[in-house]
């Protein structure tokens, strides 16, 4: 019958209209400024640098300025200046550090390749999504102090990944400590052995 | 002396008074799906000549890739056809895998099929919504389609971190493993999608206005479609049985039981209907893939992504994207970047027959014919 298709369509529209008042699967919108959506844990927006220390954020950066992310970044939006001297990191080992670490967030395309290639778990993806700023040049150029965020913050935004990274780093640290301890012990033993073997000159 | 200045537009009346009128639609026309221009020569309302003009969104993608590492090209492929980053990633990953002799793991192959079919669902429902928007059904079907599409995009977001720029495939597998609860969520969404498709068809398919607007409009003859190199749903709507999922059986598509829907007349209605039927077949594939998803590593532990330097050689690799054959042609000279990188974009090649479909139709129909080809300007211009 001519016109039946139209009526059938109107029934669908009517059903959707009525159900939009009580059926959650028909809700389509959120009232944004009042209700903010919680992004999923995998969500990524822009990179930030992880620091292990709360008190001296720039002193305990995990980044050792190896320049891997700078080389791999497809958009070439990362600029790093490597230090001449070394500073102790969270493990107490002397490492290089970035004297400058700049990400041009107007060029960054949030592909998280820098996160993937980083061998030190020092650069991670943030979850901020309200990133509008008033100035085009100063505010979009993220410098080292703007990029640095604490490990606690990383735990806050992506708990399971942060825990996994912490566990892995702790395991690595333990292995390194054990190795160092074993080396020290072996050295001490060798020294003791040498002392034993060494003939004591007779008076 | 005329009151009009000599060079003003209104002063030169000869074009307006004649029967033939040249109309430039776009580049900022809402029906052109992006920055695309159609220069139509009209006799009254009938199209005599139509020239597609594109290139407004050219981003130097292919040349850019020649200076980028193989891994670094992956996020750029998201931005080709930005509705289907998953299939673009897959096609590129497959090309590099073939070039460098890597093989994806079993689980990754299943995950790729699942993601590609989900991508096909959301692309086709999006197309159906846009097509109806172009016919003048303002809002309602498009919003219903977008509501369901958003659920699939939420799946992509919870998996890869981004709704549309997924950057998910890697050489030798996928970037992350699929969590168990993600699969449960996806199963529910696919099940609901089946119900939604019935509802959408009740809304649209039998609607008399849609039928009279789309049937017999923009007919594409099968021999022209073959000669012009058309692929994808546009080709199958003309009745040519050619689907790379069957012809090439790339990945693991030979293990799934599904059929290829074919059109009969090659008009706009057939092109719409093919998409609806393909979505139903995609749901079938998804059901089978969810049931048989094996355990195992998602990415080959020996897979090389960073600092990849494939052996000297060249490769062309293609898959059936939602819009047609998306292929990547790579030449390696043993360096960290491809020597030549070329994309076969389905949207651009399907667009070449736009004039043949539009000739003799009215200008209002050109809009829906363009809508039924399903172009994305990010891919046309690259």
Contacts between the chains, C-beta under 8 A, distances in Angstrom:
chain1	res1	chain2	res2	distance
A	2	B	208	6.3
A	3	B	208	6.5
A	4	B	206	7.1
A	5	B	205	7.8
A	5	B	206	3.4
A	5	B	207	4.5
A	5	B	208	5.2
A	5	B	210	7.9
A	5	B	211	7.5
A	6	B	207	6.0
A	6	B	208	6.0
A	6	B	209	7.2
A	8	B	202	5.2
A	8	B	203	7.6
A	8	B	206	6.2
A	8	B	207	8.0
A	9	B	202	6.8
A	9	B	203	4.5
A	9	B	204	6.9
A	9	B	206	7.8
A	9	B	207	5.2
A	11	B	202	7.6
A	12	B	199	5.6
A	12	B	202	5.2
A	12	B	203	4.4
A	13	B	140	6.1
A	13	B	203	7.0
A	15	B	199	7.9
A	16	B	144	6.8
A	25	B	192	7.1
A	26	B	147	7.6
A	28	B	143	7.2
A	28	B	146	7.9
A	28	B	147	5.0
A	28	B	150	7.6
A	39	B	157	7.6
A	40	B	154	7.8
A	40	B	157	5.7
A	40	B	158	3.9
A	40	B	161	7.8
A	41	B	158	7.7
A	42	B	157	7.3
A	42	B	158	6.0
A	42	B	159	6.4
A	42	B	160	6.5
A	42	B	161	4.3
A	42	B	176	7.4
A	43	B	157	6.5
A	43	B	161	5.3
A	43	B	162	7.6
A	44	B	161	4.0
A	44	B	162	6.4
A	72	B	69	6.6
A	72	B	71	7.0
A	72	B	72	6.4
A	72	B	306	6.7
A	73	B	72	7.5
A	74	B	68	5.4
A	74	B	69	7.7
A	74	B	72	3.5
A	74	B	73	7.2
A	74	B	74	8.0
A	74	B	75	5.6
A	74	B	76	6.4
A	109	B	75	6.1
A	109	B	79	8.0
A	109	B	165	7.2
A	110	B	162	6.8
A	110	B	165	7.1
A	111	B	74	7.7
A	111	B	75	3.5
A	111	B	78	7.9
A	111	B	165	7.3
A	111	B	167	5.1
A	112	B	161	6.9
A	112	B	167	7.1
A	113	B	71	6.5
A	113	B	72	6.5
A	113	B	74	7.8
A	113	B	75	6.6
A	113	B	167	7.8
A	116	B	175	7.5
A	116	B	305	8.0
A	116	B	306	7.8
A	117	B	306	5.5
A	125	B	161	7.1
